[in-house]
Amino acid sequence: MMEGRPFKFRILEILDTEGPTWNRDLVKQLQAEYNMPSDYYRDCLNFDLIEVAASGMAAEGETLIDEEGTFRKGRLLIQYHITPLGLDFLNELRSKVKPRKGG
């Protein structure tokens, strides 16, 4: 339902439907859905994910260093999950945000 909507709405929806998700996988999914293939957009979307966590709507789980370069070599990979606050906010969005036409 949140596909094509603001990134942070979609981040919450993915975390709710898919469960704990690594930042590399979530960002790659968003890049594909929103047609944003460059490294610049990868970093912007990762920052959006960090902001969702900083607001208390998602929380960090496991972490590891990306030694293989699957996302950004030598950087931190973080697994995120939705929090109760994030779930409440997402449910409120679901009740207010109408599906996009043709979607």
ABEGO torsion letter per residue (X at the ends): XABGBBAAAAAAAAAAAAEBBBAAAAAAAAAAAAGBABAAAAAAAAAAAAAAAAAGABBBBBBBBBAAGAABBGBBBBBBBBBAAAAAAAAAAAAABBBBBGX
